[in-house]
């Protein structure tokens, strides 16, 4: 097996009866290489997924961009109406002189 990962087993010659004699070195190396390949595959997968999400949020398609702009406009309108409802004095200034107050019927 070609040593892709350098380990001491490839550089030291195993002598009979020594503690360096490991019969399953190739299987252990194959296990490590498969795990490293799987790890690199998963890292590449998550990197591609993150890139796709980033690209879709920074450069949306035209129809998605239009929908996002419409949602922003609706949010601005809701915010302005909420401010007008909380401040009735400011709403009376924008009202014409002939218009009644909004709660005229409650009196």
N, C-alpha and C positions, 0 to 999 in steps of 0.2 A: 504494500500500500504506500502511495506517495505521501510523504509527511506534509500535509497542508498546515496543520497546527504543530508548531515545534514543541515537543515535550521531551523530558529526559529519557524516555524509553527509546526514542529514535537515536539518541546520541551515545548511549551506554550499551555496550554489548552485554547481554545477559549470560552469565556463567551458570553452569549447572550447579544447582544447590545454593545459589546466592539469593539474597532477598530481592534482587532486581528481576528475577525470572518471573514474568507474568504471562501466563498462557493466553489470556483473553484480551491482550492489548488492542488488537485490531477491532474487536467488538466494542470495547470502551471508547475508542476513538471514533468509531462510526456513530455511537450514541451521542457523543458530544457534538459531532458535526451536524447530525440531524437536528438536534436541539438548537444549535446556533442558526441553522438555515431556517427553522421554523420561527425563531425569534426575529430574524431579519425580515422574513416575509410579513410577520405581524406588524413590525415597525413600519415597513413600507406601506402596508394596507392602511394603517392609521394616519400616516403622513398624507397619503393620497386623499383619504376621506376628509382630513382637516383642510387640505388645499381646495377641495371641491366646495366645502362649506364656506371658506373664505372668499372664493371666487364668486359664488352665488350672492353673497351678502354685499360685496363691494361693487360688483358689476352685474346687477340683475337684468333680466331680459326686459324689453320695452313694456310689455303688458304687465309684468310684475311691478315695474317701476311706477307705472300709472296707478295701479292699485295702492301701492304704498303712499303715493302722493295724495290720493283721495282719502285714505285713512288719516293722514296727517291733517288734512283740511277739516275733516269731521271732528277730529280731536280738538283742533283750535276753536271750532264753532261751539262745541260743548263746553270748553273752558270759558269762552267769552259769555255764553249764556249763564253759566254758573256764577260768574262774577257779577253779572247784571242782576241775577236773582238775589244774591247776597247783599247787594247795594241798591236798595230801591230809590235812593235819592239821585243816584246817577242816571237811573232809567227815566226819572221824571223830566230830566233836562232834555233827553232825546225825544220825548213825546211832544206831539203838536199841541197847541193851546186848546183845541176843540176836543181832544181825546180825554176820556175818563181814565181814572186809575185802574190798574189791573184787578183790584179787589173791591170795586165799587159796590158790588152786590152783597158783600158781607156786612156792610154798615147798617 
